[in-house]
Amino acid sequence: MSWRFNELQKSIDGISQKALTEALRSMEADGIVIRTAYPEVPPRVEYSLTELGESMRPIIKSMESWGLAYKEQMQIE
């Protein structure tokens, strides 16, 4: 699965274009995402997870579950 820059920006509340660009560049340098630029007018760029990035999904899912449970617990008390 791949995402366009604007799709990513819209899905992350409150992130600036600069912050997202820096994060994507860092993740690309670390081998977590692949940036594919298509020679079109207007230019089209897509980002997708590498095998390393995909291997992080279970970890991130666990963190999400923990965070949601914590948030729910804090609202009760």
Sequence and secondary structure as in RCSB ss.txt:
>XXXX:A:sequence
MSWRFNELQKSIDGISQKALTEALRSMEADGIVIRTAYPEVPPRVEYSLTELGESMRPIIKSMESWGLAYKEQMQ
IE
>XXXX:A:secstr
 EEEHHHHHHHSTT  HHHHHHHHHHHHHTTSEEEEEE  SS EEEEEE HHHHHTHHHHHHHHHHHHHHHHHHH
H 
